[in-house]
Amino acid sequence: MGKGKAPRRAVLLLHGEERFLVDERARATLDEWRKELVSDFGEDTLEGQGLTPSRLQDAILQAPFLDPYRVVFARMAAAAKAEALAPALAEIPTTTRVLITVAGRLSAAGKLAKAVTAAGGTVEEMAPLKGRALSEWAAKRAGDHGLTPAVAAQVVRVTPPDLSIVDSELKKLAAYRASGAKLTTEAIAELLAGGREDEIFKLTDNLLPHPTADALKIARSLTRGGLQPTSVAYRMARHVALVLQVRARQDRGESLADVQDKMSEHRFVLQKAYDAARDADPERLEAALRAIRDYEWEVKSGQVDAELGLDVLLAQL
């Protein structure tokens, strides 16, 4: 990599409420920085949870062994504690490149942002995309997957403004088309109503009336498979809300056939919800929705780590 780029990109701080963009930018940066590494000693990844300034400083000051430079990656420090890492950036050798990601938004006037700027680095905030910006991002993402802007628009209309969910749905539609099936408007609507239901069903089958030991294992499998923890929580909330709606219809005396005829979700999805609703306590369902809402807010505000918070959430439901 040319010497002209190193000072400008030697230190990069990524933060903001849109974790999907933070993660994506971090992956792209690491892929670029890894190109000239020749050994396993060239990269040091530090988990942000519990990371101390002294531990980060030790990693930064360490000299490269076989590689032309070292890459130090501090991953997802909690926003509330990230400012304390600023002293670690007081001295950065020219042979070290530092990437710090933060779970949540930092102040531009905060200690960490100022330390990165003083070190000749770059601070980038990833804010949630809304309106036209979200539509344009989705259209570009759809193009990357070989889909049209019209498909992207349909996805944006029926999914929450969470980039990980939008991207997941676009990937699913692209895979469906790649299988040889025709991607009609009706097929898209049907597929978007599902949303990885085969995997989510495994979780929701173990979620109500109380999470089983397998619920945590399945949730971790979903996140390790590329689904954001907050996306898993969203799918859980959608299922719980559906079960709550179906339970209300059961209380009014509606049969499974009545529910399937009157609600727009896929008949199989409604059957699963109907079965779960029989033993569900409406008050517990409402409490679960509140807990999931609180979890999502805490993650977006940087108060908790998304993955650890999901584990805690499942334990609370």
C-alpha positions in Angstrom: 0.0 0.0 0.0 1.4 3.4 -0.9 3.0 5.5 1.8 0.7 8.4 1.0 -2.4 6.6 2.3 -1.0 5.3 5.6 -1.0 8.6 7.6 -4.5 9.4 6.5 -5.9 6.0 7.3 -3.6 4.9 10.1 -6.3 5.4 12.7 -10.0 5.0 12.0 -12.9 5.4 14.5 -16.3 4.2 13.4 -19.3 4.9 15.5 -23.0 5.6 15.2 -26.5 4.1 15.7 -26.4 2.2 12.4 -24.4 -0.8 13.4 -24.8 -2.5 10.0 -22.8 0.3 8.3 -20.2 0.3 11.1 -19.6 -3.4 10.7 -19.6 -3.2 6.9 -17.1 -0.3 6.9 -14.9 -2.1 9.4 -14.8 -5.3 7.3 -13.9 -3.3 4.2 -11.1 -1.5 6.1 -9.7 -4.7 7.5 -9.8 -6.4 4.2 -7.7 -3.6 2.7 -5.3 -3.4 5.6 -4.7 -7.2 5.6 -3.5 -7.3 2.0 0.2 -6.7 3.0 0.2 -8.9 6.1 2.2 -12.0 5.8 1.7 -13.7 9.1 -0.9 -14.4 11.8 1.0 -12.0 14.1 0.2 -9.0 12.0 -3.4 -8.5 13.4 -4.5 -8.1 17.0 -8.3 -8.1 17.6 -9.4 -6.8 21.0 -13.0 -7.2 22.2 -14.3 -3.7 23.2 -16.3 -5.1 26.1 -14.1 -4.6 29.1 -11.2 -3.3 27.1 -8.9 -1.0 29.2 -6.7 1.8 27.9 -3.5 0.1 29.0 -4.4 -3.1 27.1 -5.2 -1.1 24.0 -2.0 0.9 24.4 0.1 -2.2 24.8 -1.3 -3.6 21.5 -0.7 -0.3 19.7 2.9 0.1 20.8 3.9 -3.5 20.0 6.3 -3.6 17.1 5.6 -5.8 14.0 7.4 -9.1 13.9 7.3 -10.5 10.3 4.8 -8.0 8.8 5.5 -4.5 7.4 3.0 -3.1 10.0 0.5 -4.2 12.6 -3.3 -3.9 12.5 -5.0 -3.4 15.9 -8.7 -3.8 15.9 -10.7 -2.8 19.0 -14.2 -4.2 18.3 -17.5 -2.7 19.5 -16.6 -0.8 22.6 -19.7 0.4 24.5 -20.3 4.1 23.7 -20.6 4.9 27.4 -17.1 3.6 28.1 -15.3 4.3 24.8 -14.1 7.8 25.8 -11.9 6.2 28.5 -9.8 4.6 25.6 -8.6 8.0 24.4 -5.2 8.0 26.4 -4.2 4.8 24.5 -3.9 6.9 21.3 -1.4 9.4 22.7 1.4 7.6 20.8 0.9 5.5 17.7 3.9 4.1 15.9 4.0 4.5 12.1 4.1 0.7 11.9 0.6 0.4 13.6 -2.8 0.9 12.1 -5.7 1.2 14.5 -9.4 0.5 13.9 -11.9 1.2 16.7 -15.6 0.5 16.4 -18.1 1.7 18.9 -21.6 0.4 19.6 -23.5 3.7 19.6 -22.9 7.3 18.8 -20.1 9.4 20.2 -19.8 13.2 20.5 -17.6 14.8 18.0 -16.3 16.9 20.9 -15.5 13.8 23.0 -12.1 12.7 24.1 -11.9 9.6 21.8 -12.8 11.5 18.6 -10.4 14.3 19.5 -7.6 11.7 20.2 -8.2 10.1 16.8 -8.1 13.4 15.0 -5.0 14.5 16.8 -3.3 11.2 15.8 -4.0 12.1 12.1 -6.8 9.6 11.9 -10.4 9.7 10.7 -13.7 9.7 12.6 -16.8 8.4 10.8 -20.3 8.4 12.1 -22.8 5.9 10.7 -26.3 7.4 11.2 -29.5 5.5 10.5 -30.7 5.9 7.0 -34.2 7.2 6.4 -36.5 8.3 3.6 -34.7 8.9 0.3 -31.3 7.9 1.7 -32.6 4.5 2.7 -34.3 4.0 -0.6 -31.1 4.9 -2.5 -29.1 2.5 -0.3 -31.5 -0.3 -0.8 -31.6 0.3 -4.6 -27.8 0.1 -4.8 -27.8 -3.0 -2.6 -30.4 -4.6 -4.7 -28.2 -3.9 -7.8 -25.3 -5.6 -6.0 -27.5 -8.7 -5.6 -28.7 -8.6 -9.3 -32.1 -7.2 -8.4 -34.0 -4.1 -9.7 -34.7 -0.9 -7.9 -38.4 -1.8 -8.0 -37.7 -4.9 -5.9 -35.7 -2.8 -3.5 -38.6 -0.4 -3.2 -41.0 -3.2 -2.3 -38.6 -4.5 0.3 -38.3 -1.0 1.9 -42.1 -0.7 2.1 -42.7 -3.8 4.1 -39.6 -4.1 6.3 -38.5 -1.9 9.2 -35.7 0.7 8.5 -33.0 -1.7 9.7 -30.3 -2.2 7.1 -29.4 -5.7 8.2 -33.0 -6.8 7.7 -33.3 -5.0 4.3 -30.1 -6.7 3.2 -31.1 -10.1 4.5 -34.4 -9.8 2.6 -32.7 -8.8 -0.6 -30.3 -11.7 -0.3 -33.2 -14.1 0.1 -35.0 -12.7 -2.9 -31.7 -13.0 -5.0 -31.3 -16.6 -3.9 -34.9 -17.4 -4.8 -34.4 -16.0 -8.3 -31.1 -17.8 -8.7 -32.9 -21.1 -8.0 -34.7 -20.6 -11.3 -38.0 -19.4 -9.9 -39.8 -16.3 -11.3 -39.6 -13.3 -9.0 -43.1 -11.9 -9.4 -44.7 -9.3 -7.2 -46.8 -12.0 -5.5 -43.8 -14.2 -4.9 -41.9 -11.3 -3.4 -44.8 -10.5 -1.0 -45.0 -14.1 0.0 -41.2 -14.4 0.6 -41.0 -11.1 2.6 -43.8 -12.3 4.9 -41.6 -15.3 5.8 -38.1 -13.8 6.3 -35.9 -16.8 7.2 -38.9 -18.4 9.0 -37.3 -21.8 8.8 -34.6 -20.7 11.2 -36.8 -18.3 13.2 -39.3 -21.1 13.7 -36.6 -23.1 15.5 -36.1 -20.2 17.8 -39.8 -19.3 18.3 -40.7 -22.9 18.9 -38.4 -22.7 21.9 -39.4 -19.2 22.9 -42.9 -19.5 24.2 -44.3 -19.8 26.8 -40.8 -19.6 28.3 -37.4 -19.8 26.4 -35.8 -23.2 26.6 -32.1 -24.0 26.8 -32.1 -24.4 23.0 -33.4 -20.9 22.4 -30.0 -19.3 23.3 -28.1 -21.8 21.1 -30.4 -21.1 18.1 -30.2 -17.3 18.6 -26.4 -17.5 18.7 -26.4 -19.7 15.5 -28.5 -17.0 13.7 -26.1 -14.2 14.7 -23.1 -16.3 13.8 -24.7 -16.9 10.4 -24.7 -13.2 9.7 -28.0 -12.0 11.1 -27.6 -9.0 13.4 -28.6 -9.5 17.0 -31.1 -6.7 16.8 -32.6 -8.3 13.7 -33.0 -11.6 15.6 -34.8 -9.5 18.3 -37.0 -7.9 15.7 -38.0 -11.3 14.4 -38.8 -12.4 17.9 -40.9 -9.3 18.5 -42.8 -9.9 15.2 -43.5 -13.5 16.2 -44.6 -12.5 19.8 -46.8 -9.8 18.4 -48.4 -12.2 15.9 -49.1 -14.7 18.7 -50.6 -12.0 20.8 -53.0 -11.1 17.9 -53.9 -14.7 17.3 -54.5 -15.2 21.0 -57.0 -12.3 21.0 -58.8 -14.0 18.1 -58.9 -17.3 19.9 -60.4 -15.5 22.9 -63.2 -14.3 20.6 -63.8 -17.9 19.6 -62.2 -17.9 16.1 -60.9 -21.2 14.8 -57.6 -21.8 13.0 -59.4 -21.7 9.6 -61.0 -18.3 10.6 -57.7 -16.9 11.5 -56.0 -18.1 8.3 -58.8 -16.6 6.2 -58.9 -13.2 7.9 -55.1 -12.5 8.5 -52.6 -11.8 5.7 -49.7 -13.8 7.0 -48.8 -17.2 5.4 -51.2 -20.0 6.5 -48.3 -22.1 7.8 -47.0 -19.1 9.8 -50.5 -18.6 11.3 -50.8 -22.3 12.2 -47.6 -22.1 14.2 -48.8 -18.9 15.9 -52.2 -20.5 16.6 -50.6 -23.5 18.3 -48.3 -21.3 20.4 -51.1 -19.0 21.4 -53.1 -21.7 23.1 -50.6 -21.8 26.0 -49.6 -18.2 25.9 -50.3 -15.7 28.6 -51.2 -12.3 27.0 -49.6 -10.3 29.9 -46.4 -12.2 29.4 -46.5 -11.6 25.7 -46.9 -7.9 26.2 -44.1 -7.9 28.8 -41.9 -9.7 26.3 -42.6 -7.0 23.6 -41.6 -4.3 26.1 -38.4 -6.1 27.0 -37.4 -6.5 23.3 -38.2 -2.8 22.8 -36.0 -1.8 25.7 -33.2 -4.1 24.4 -33.2 -2.5 21.0 -33.1 1.0 22.5 -30.2 0.1 24.8 -28.2 -1.3 21.9 -28.8 1.7 19.7 -27.8 4.0 22.5 -24.6 2.1 23.1 -25.6 1.0 26.7 -25.2 -2.7 26.0 -23.3 -5.0 23.6 -25.8 -6.4 21.0 -24.8 -10.0 21.3 -24.4 -10.1 25.1 -27.6 -8.1 25.4 -29.5 -10.7 23.3 -28.4 -13.4 25.7 -29.6 -11.4 28.7 -32.9 -10.7 26.9 -33.6 -14.4 26.3 -32.9 -15.1 29.9 -35.5 -12.4 30.9 -38.3 -13.5 28.7 
